Amino acid sequence: MIFGWFGAKAKVMPPEEQLISKALPTGKLPLDELLSRAEKAVPQGTLMQV
């Protein structure tokens, strides 16, 4: 998690099963699709780094 980079600890940790990456049956998604999904999921968010 990003909090570890700054020496802080997250107050809420998601369940471990949510932290494990799983391959999609359709394969990899294009970057523009991933960014679009992220913007829809967190409309007030700011893209900091890819």
C-alpha positions as CSV (number, residue, x, y, z in Angstrom):
1,M,0.0,0.0,0.0
2,I,1.1,3.5,-0.6
3,F,0.9,4.4,3.1
4,G,4.0,2.2,3.7
5,W,6.0,4.5,1.4
6,F,5.5,7.4,3.8
7,G,5.9,5.4,7.0
8,A,2.2,5.5,7.9
9,K,-0.1,2.6,8.4
10,A,-3.6,2.2,6.8
11,K,-6.4,2.3,9.3
12,V,-8.5,-0.1,7.3
13,M,-7.1,-3.0,5.3
14,P,-9.1,-4.8,2.7
15,P,-9.5,-8.5,3.0
16,E,-6.5,-10.4,1.6
17,E,-8.5,-12.0,-1.2
18,Q,-9.1,-8.5,-2.6
19,L,-5.4,-7.8,-2.7
20,I,-4.6,-10.8,-4.9
21,S,-4.4,-10.1,-8.7
22,K,-6.2,-12.5,-10.9
23,A,-5.9,-12.8,-14.7
24,L,-9.0,-11.7,-16.6
25,P,-10.5,-14.4,-18.9
26,T,-10.4,-11.9,-21.7
27,G,-6.7,-11.1,-21.2
28,K,-5.1,-7.7,-20.6
29,L,-7.1,-4.5,-21.0
30,P,-5.8,-1.5,-22.9
31,L,-4.5,1.4,-20.7
32,D,-7.2,3.8,-22.0
33,E,-9.9,1.3,-20.8
34,L,-8.3,1.0,-17.4
35,L,-8.0,4.7,-17.0
36,S,-11.7,5.2,-18.0
37,R,-12.8,2.6,-15.5
38,A,-10.7,4.3,-12.7
39,E,-12.2,7.7,-13.5
40,K,-15.7,6.3,-13.3
41,A,-14.9,4.5,-10.0
42,V,-13.3,7.6,-8.4
43,P,-14.6,10.6,-10.2
44,Q,-13.0,13.1,-7.8
45,G,-9.7,11.3,-7.9
46,T,-6.5,12.6,-9.5
47,L,-4.3,10.5,-11.7
48,M,-0.8,10.7,-10.2
49,Q,1.3,8.1,-11.9
50,V,1.0,5.2,-14.4
